Amino acid sequence: MFWEKRLEKWVSGVRDRLALPLRIDLWNGQQLALSNEQPQVIIRVPHVSALACLFTPSLSNLGTAYVDGKIEIDGKPSAIIAIGNSLASGTLKLEGKFSRIVRNMQRSKEQDRKAVQYHYDVSNDFYQLWLDENLVYSCAYFENGDEDLYSAQIKKIDHILRKIQLRPGDTLLDIGCGWGALVMHAAREYGAKCVGITLSENQAFHARVLVEQAGLSDRVEIRLQDYRDVRGSFDRITSVGMFEHVGLRNLTGYFSVIEKLLAEDGIAMNHGITSTDADSGETPYGNGEFIEKYVFPQGALPHIGLAIKAMQEGGLEVIDVENLRRHYARTCELWSDKFEENADEVKRIAGDRRYRIWRVYLAGCAYAFNQDWISLYQVVCVKAGGNPGKLRWSRNYMN
């Protein structure tokens, strides 16, 4: 049969070139080992029609087949992602045109709202199963490298607030405030008066409850609001894990809004994921296409050079840049581990399909950060040409 000959040729080629610790179990009971090693990953193919994803094994193709239940994959998520990418690297050269087109589209407020709600309004209970106790959904900061997730997230918040030199009485705007951990910490520990904005109804409701329970209602306001609708002036502005949702063509406009909202002597920080591919902005082997399709609709990762250029065009001057790529790799590994530990409960709350999507997504992100396909930068900035009187002459204050 045609498929038998093609499969035999494919297995022979992969075994000779890659020798992966992978086994393919077919619907007819046949088992195909792709090396002499004990398999770390087993792909179960229940029907001949599912073979197509093996012959073009991008993360998008394999991931889609897994999400749709056309194949089953056994093994640790980290091994699944590593072997899947090795398989793709030996057989594919993808261009990722789809993601590039979507990322460069102009978008309306309504489109942004729907994209954010698709991702974040799953269920607060879902996120509580694998995030830390404060529901901080962004890169943690491992000062020593051995911190638990909760401690590393608190250290990340302090790292940010020290960088922007937050003072008692300062007004702070947090764009994309999530479940409110940063603004609550800033109010409680630094004496700031804070506004947090989000487009997620679930996040806003939960954050407001936490603020009230903590007795911080006089110092923290949580708004369900688009960043383009904010008015006023703020001494400090933070944007944590937000600009990935803005779109490449909208970056300059985004930073222009921050510049207009920032006080004359104010300090802002953008904490966000970037692509390390300066030309296309793509992650290899269909990783970006999978995330675009299933996880972050309309997401976009600029190169750090493009992000800084957009800041300058938006009227901001970059003062300090720090790469936290390794920190995000570690964060995603811990998230993925917690996700696996709570797999049964995740399936109960979010369903088997979303479980499969997020299983691939979290492990895939950890792999991508470890491979330097994507990175995480904290960029501190002020108004261009400004001279904030409190701006320090050295970085010592960040420690």
C-alpha positions, 0 to 999 in steps of 0.5 A, a space after each residue: 500500500 502507498 502509505 506503508 511504503 511512505 511510512 517505511 521511507 519516513 521512518 528509515 530517514 528519521 532513524 538514520 538522520 535523527 535517531 530519536 528516543 521515540 516509538 510510533 504505535 500504529 492502529 494495527 499493533 505495529 510498533 516502530 522504534 526510531 532509535 535503539 534507545 528506550 523510548 521517552 515518547 510514544 505517539 499512538 496513531 489510531 488511524 491511517 489518516 493521522 499519518 499525515 501529521 508525522 510526514 509534516 511534523 511541525 508543532 502546529 501539525 502535531 499539536 493540532 492532531 493531538 488537540 483534536 484527539 487524532 493521535 495520543 502522545 505519552 511521555 513527559 511534556 518536556 521530552 514530548 516538546 524536545 523530540 517533536 522539535 527535533 523531528 520537525 528540525 530534521 524534516 521541515 523548513 517552515 515560513 510561518 506566513 499566517 502568523 506574520 500576517 495576523 500579527 501585522 494587522 491593525 486591530 480595534 478595541 473590540 478585537 483586543 477585548 475578545 482576544 484577551 477574554 478568550 485567553 483569560 476568561 477560561 476560569 479563575 479556578 483553572 489558573 489557580 491550579 498551576 499558577 502561584 498563590 497570588 495568580 501572577 501570570 508572568 515571568 518570575 524572578 529567581 534571584 538565587 535560582 532555587 526559589 519556589 514559584 511563590 517566592 520568585 513571583 514576589 521577588 519579581 514584583 519587588 524587582 519591578 517596583 524597585 526599578 521604577 523607584 516607587 515611593 509612598 504617595 506615588 500614583 501607579 498605573 498597571 496596564 494589564 493588571 491580571 488578578 491584581 498582585 502587583 498593584 496590591 503589593 505596591 499599595 501595601 508594601 510601598 504606600 502607592 495609590 494604584 490603578 490596575 486595568 484589564 480587559 478580562 472580566 474574570 480577572 477584574 472581578 477576582 481582583 476587586 474581591 481580593 482588594 476589598 478583602 485586603 482592606 486596600 479599596 482606598 488605595 487600589 482601583 481595578 478597572 475593566 478598561 482599555 489602555 486607550 481609554 485611560 485619562 490622567 497622569 501617573 508618577 509610575 506606569 508598569 506594563 507586565 505581559 501586556 504589549 504582546 497583545 498589542 500587535 506590531 503595527 500598534 506598538 508605537 501608538 501603545 508607547 505613545 499612550 504611556 508617554 501621554 499618561 506618564 508624569 513629566 518626572 515619571 518612570 515607566 517599565 515594559 516587561 514583555 516577551 520578545 522574539 529573537 528572530 529580528 527578520 520574521 519574528 517567528 519561532 521555528 517549526 510552527 510553534 508560533 502558529 500553534 500559539 496563534 491558533 489555540 492560545 493567544 489569538 492575535 498575539 505578536 512578539 517583536 524583536 527587542 530592537 523593534 520594541 525599543 525603536 517603537 518606544 523611542 518613536 512613541 516619545 520614550 527614552 530607554 534608561 535600562 534593559 535587562 534580559 530575563 530569558 532564563 527566568 521565564 524558562 524556569 517559570 514555565 517549567 514550574 507552571 508545566 510541572 504544576 499543570 501535570 500534577 493537577 491534570 485530572 482537575 484541569 480536565 474536570 474544570 477546563 475539559 480535555 481539549 483545553 488540557 491538551 492545548 495548555 499542556 503543549 503550550 506550557 511545555 513548548 514555551 519552556 523549551 522555546 525560552 531555553 532555546 533562545 527562540 523567545 526572550 523576556 526583557 524588562 525595559 525602564 524608560 522615561 519621557 524622551 529628553 526628560 530629566 526626572 529629578 529622582 532618577 539614580 546615577 547607577 543601578 545599585 538601587 535595584 539590588 
